[in-house]
Amino acid sequence: MANSDRWEDEDTFWRTNYRTRPYASASNDYEFYQPGYRYGFDAANRYPDKSWDEVESDLSRSWNTYEHRGKSTWEQMKASVRDAWDRVTGRHRVGAR
């Protein structure tokens, strides 16, 4: 399962690698994507026995109450959430939807 069980370790990884992701825009810095990565990390650790397809709709509905979301929308963050989910669960889908 998880590559890391500490958000700090994942934060370091994403801070270094976010620009290589297919959804990353040159106009957005790491802080823009960080809420998505953290949400995906938290969700993957909260639902370790579930698949993305089983939790995506719940995660989408809960995004607006997520404390770290800032001003971002689910549609803006969905790809980074999925990327972090895949990394934590061991599924590496480079090119998330």
trRosetta pair geometry for C-beta under 8 A, 3 or more apart (Angstrom, degrees):
i j d omega theta_ij theta_ji phi_ij phi_ji
1 48 5.8 -1 -137 -152 144 115
1 88 7.3 -1 167 156 76 71
1 89 6.4 -39 -148 -132 69 47
1 90 6.4 -111 -130 -21 24 116
2 5 5.2 101 99 -74 149 68
2 44 6.9 132 -91 122 95 116
2 45 6.4 26 -74 -89 139 90
2 48 8.0 -71 -35 -114 97 110
2 88 4.8 -17 -116 -165 80 80
2 89 7.5 -13 -77 -74 55 33
2 90 8.0 -108 -72 -41 17 85
3 9 7.9 -149 113 122 89 123
3 10 7.5 116 76 -90 106 89
3 13 7.9 44 107 -51 139 167
3 87 6.0 -52 6 160 132 85
3 88 6.4 -108 17 -113 84 41
3 90 7.4 147 -50 -81 82 67
4 9 3.8 -138 -163 90 156 135
4 10 5.4 -167 70 -51 128 82
4 13 7.7 178 6 -14 143 134
4 88 7.7 -80 51 -114 65 80
5 45 6.9 113 -139 -116 75 129
6 9 4.6 84 77 2 98 104
6 10 7.2 -178 95 -3 54 85
7 10 5.6 -61 -151 43 40 109
7 11 5.8 47 152 -28 73 106
7 38 6.3 36 -148 -129 122 90
7 41 5.9 118 -112 124 81 149
7 42 7.7 9 -89 -65 118 80
8 11 5.5 -50 -144 33 29 116
8 12 6.6 33 154 -20 61 102
9 12 5.8 -53 -155 32 31 112
9 13 6.7 32 148 -18 63 104
10 13 5.5 -52 -151 35 37 114
10 14 6.2 27 157 -12 70 106
10 37 6.7 179 145 159 110 110
10 38 7.8 139 101 -97 126 56
10 41 5.0 135 111 -105 170 143
10 84 6.9 70 -180 -146 132 105
10 87 7.4 132 -135 107 107 133
10 88 7.3 -9 -102 -77 139 99
11 14 6.1 -58 -143 42 28 103
11 15 6.0 34 157 -25 64 109
11 34 7.1 34 -133 -140 92 104
11 37 7.3 130 -102 113 56 132
11 38 7.4 19 -83 -80 94 94
12 15 5.8 -52 -142 33 26 114
12 16 6.6 19 159 -12 60 110
13 16 6.1 -73 -160 40 26 106
13 17 5.9 -19 163 14 67 122
13 87 7.7 168 118 174 147 153
14 17 6.0 -77 -129 56 29 89
14 18 5.2 49 175 -59 75 98
14 30 7.2 131 128 -152 89 106
14 33 7.1 -144 168 113 122 115
14 34 7.1 139 110 -107 135 64
14 37 4.6 29 -109 -136 170 163
14 84 7.1 -15 -79 -91 136 103
15 18 6.8 -12 -115 -7 15 111
15 30 5.2 43 -127 -152 66 156
15 34 7.9 22 -79 -92 81 104
17 20 5.3 -53 -171 31 72 115
17 21 7.2 83 138 -38 82 92
18 21 5.8 -43 -165 7 47 118
18 24 5.5 136 152 -100 77 137
18 30 5.4 139 35 -114 150 81
18 33 5.3 155 -153 71 140 152
18 37 7.6 -85 -93 -54 115 139
18 80 7.7 11 -137 -123 106 116
19 24 5.3 -163 -129 130 33 156
20 24 7.3 61 46 22 22 144
21 24 4.5 102 65 -22 89 107
21 33 8.0 137 49 -144 146 160
21 79 7.5 143 156 138 125 114
21 80 7.3 81 132 -99 166 78
21 83 6.1 -5 -133 -118 137 162
21 94 7.6 -143 -129 -146 65 76
21 96 7.6 -10 -169 21 111 104
22 79 7.9 -108 78 -179 84 141
22 94 7.0 107 -15 167 111 75
22 95 4.9 40 7 -109 152 59
22 96 7.4 174 53 34 107 62
23 79 3.9 125 -54 113 170 155
23 80 6.7 -133 85 -52 136 74
23 83 7.7 -141 29 -38 126 134
23 96 6.4 -45 -21 66 130 95
24 28 6.9 -134 -163 69 67 107
24 33 6.8 -35 -109 -59 89 150
25 28 4.6 72 67 11 97 103
28 32 3.8 -85 -171 55 109 160
28 33 6.6 103 135 -35 125 91
29 32 5.8 119 58 -3 54 99
30 33 6.1 -72 -158 47 42 98
30 34 5.9 60 150 -50 76 100
31 34 5.4 -31 -138 5 35 125
32 72 7.1 122 -170 -80 69 127
33 36 5.4 -59 -168 40 62 114
33 37 6.0 58 141 -21 87 104
33 77 7.4 149 -138 -123 55 78
33 80 4.6 -175 -161 -111 96 158
34 37 5.7 -58 -145 38 35 110
34 38 6.1 30 160 -17 70 107
34 68 7.7 -96 122 160 91 118
35 38 5.8 -58 -145 40 31 108
35 39 6.1 32 157 -21 66 108
35 66 7.2 121 -177 116 109 127
35 68 4.8 178 -125 126 88 89
35 69 4.9 111 -179 -123 145 35
35 70 5.4 -135 -43 9 147 100
35 72 5.7 173 62 35 139 136
35 77 6.2 -60 94 -118 97 143
36 39 5.7 -54 -144 36 29 110
36 40 6.3 27 158 -16 64 107
36 72 7.2 -85 -47 122 94 157
36 76 7.8 -131 -61 113 129 73
36 77 3.5 -168 -85 -163 111 96
36 78 7.5 -74 -136 -8 124 11
36 79 7.4 17 175 71 153 54
36 80 3.1 81 110 88 138 115
36 81 4.6 -100 -166 -50 84 69
36 83 7.8 52 133 41 114 101
36 84 6.8 164 132 -1 72 127
37 40 5.9 -57 -148 39 29 110
37 41 6.2 31 153 -20 64 109
37 80 5.4 -67 -53 164 68 106
37 81 7.6 -135 -71 -90 23 39
37 83 7.2 -44 -101 83 78 102
37 84 4.3 142 -147 -70 57 137
38 41 5.5 -53 -146 38 32 114
38 42 6.1 32 156 -18 67 106
38 68 5.3 -41 89 102 144 156
38 84 7.4 -77 -22 -163 14 171
39 42 5.8 -53 -144 38 29 110
39 43 6.1 26 157 -18 64 110
39 59 7.1 117 156 -163 114 110
39 63 7.2 30 -151 -118 159 79
39 66 5.6 -2 -104 -155 118 158
39 68 7.0 -161 -58 70 85 111
39 69 7.2 42 -61 -85 133 83
39 77 6.9 56 38 152 141 136
39 81 5.1 -38 89 -114 109 104
39 84 7.4 118 68 64 58 144
40 43 5.8 -55 -140 39 28 109
40 44 6.2 28 160 -20 64 108
40 80 6.8 -143 -14 129 134 61
40 81 4.0 163 -63 -164 100 50
40 82 6.5 -116 -113 -25 133 12
40 83 6.6 65 129 64 178 55
40 84 2.9 127 86 73 128 108
40 85 4.2 -104 -164 -39 99 73
40 86 8.0 -28 178 10 132 61
40 87 7.8 74 127 36 126 96
40 88 7.0 172 137 4 86 124
41 44 6.1 -57 -146 35 24 108
41 45 6.6 14 158 -9 61 110
41 84 4.9 -71 -45 166 72 125
41 85 7.8 -129 -59 -74 30 46
41 88 5.6 142 -126 -59 58 140
42 45 6.1 -68 -154 43 28 105
42 46 6.0 25 153 -20 67 114
43 46 5.5 -58 -141 39 31 112
43 47 6.0 -16 172 22 69 107
43 55 6.3 149 176 146 119 145
43 59 5.6 12 -116 -101 155 123
43 81 7.2 37 22 -172 141 103
43 85 6.1 -32 83 -97 112 105
44 47 6.9 -73 -131 59 21 76
44 48 7.0 61 164 -95 58 59
44 84 7.0 -144 -9 128 130 79
44 85 4.7 165 -65 -136 111 61
44 88 3.6 122 104 87 154 136
44 89 5.1 -129 -150 -44 119 91
45 48 6.7 5 -148 -64 29 94
45 88 6.5 -86 -48 178 77 145
47 50 4.0 -32 163 30 114 123
47 54 7.6 -163 167 96 139 112
47 55 5.3 141 85 -80 168 147
48 89 7.5 167 -143 -108 59 90
50 54 4.3 -126 -171 84 101 132
50 55 5.0 92 126 -39 138 112
51 54 4.8 101 55 2 74 103
51 55 7.4 -176 87 5 41 89
52 55 6.4 -80 -149 49 30 92
52 56 5.7 46 162 -53 73 102
52 82 6.4 54 -143 -132 139 90
52 85 5.8 109 -98 128 103 145
52 86 7.5 -8 -62 -69 135 80
52 91 7.8 -107 -26 69 120 151
53 56 6.1 -27 -126 2 26 117
55 58 5.3 -66 -161 47 61 111
55 59 5.5 59 144 -26 89 106
56 59 5.7 -59 -145 38 29 110
56 60 6.2 32 157 -22 66 106
56 82 8.0 14 -108 -88 107 101
57 60 5.5 -50 -146 34 32 116
57 61 6.4 31 155 -16 64 105
58 61 5.8 -56 -148 39 31 108
58 62 6.1 18 158 -10 66 115
59 62 5.9 -65 -141 45 28 104
59 63 6.6 56 154 -56 63 87
59 74 8.0 138 125 -137 78 115
59 81 6.5 153 157 163 140 147
60 63 6.0 -28 -157 -13 30 116
60 74 5.1 77 -143 -164 72 152
60 78 7.4 13 -97 -101 94 108
62 65 5.7 -70 -167 49 64 102
62 66 6.3 84 136 -52 84 91
63 66 5.5 -40 -154 0 38 119
63 69 6.1 109 175 -107 75 145
63 73 7.5 67 130 -177 140 41
63 74 4.2 158 32 -81 169 98
63 77 7.0 159 -144 63 131 130
64 69 7.2 -107 -120 64 26 170
64 74 7.6 -58 -44 -40 77 103
66 69 4.4 100 80 -41 101 109
69 72 5.7 -128 176 56 80 89
69 77 7.4 -102 -142 -23 89 164
72 76 4.7 -125 -166 82 95 131
72 77 5.1 87 140 -45 132 115
73 76 4.7 98 56 6 78 102
73 77 7.0 -175 88 4 41 93
74 77 6.1 -78 -144 51 28 96
74 78 5.8 52 161 -59 71 94
75 78 6.0 -21 -133 -8 27 118
77 80 5.4 -67 -162 48 63 106
77 81 5.4 67 141 -29 90 104
78 81 5.6 -56 -145 35 29 113
78 82 6.3 26 158 -16 65 107
78 96 8.0 -165 125 141 74 119
78 97 7.3 -50 128 94 115 89
79 82 5.8 -55 -147 39 30 110
79 83 6.2 35 152 -24 64 107
79 96 4.4 143 -155 97 77 115
79 97 6.4 -148 -99 82 84 45
80 83 5.4 -48 -143 34 35 117
80 84 6.4 33 157 -15 65 103
80 96 7.7 170 -60 66 22 151
81 84 6.1 -60 -153 39 28 106
81 85 6.2 31 149 -22 64 109
82 85 5.4 -52 -144 36 33 116
82 86 6.2 33 157 -19 66 105
82 93 7.1 -51 146 69 106 130
82 96 4.3 151 92 -156 120 135
82 97 6.6 31 44 40 172 83
83 86 5.9 -55 -149 36 27 110
83 87 6.5 27 152 -19 62 106
83 93 7.4 -125 -107 70 57 86
83 96 4.8 -109 -62 -23 82 146
84 87 5.6 -53 -147 35 33 112
84 88 6.3 28 157 -15 67 107
85 88 6.1 -62 -150 39 26 106
85 89 6.1 4 162 0 65 116
85 91 7.8 -13 119 58 77 108
86 89 6.2 -66 -136 50 26 98
86 90 7.9 -94 174 70 54 22
86 91 4.2 -89 -148 89 82 83
86 92 5.8 130 145 -100 112 26
86 93 4.7 -117 -123 18 162 93
86 96 7.1 -159 -2 -86 140 113
87 90 7.9 39 177 -66 23 22
87 92 6.6 57 -93 -100 59 76
93 96 5.5 89 105 -85 108 71
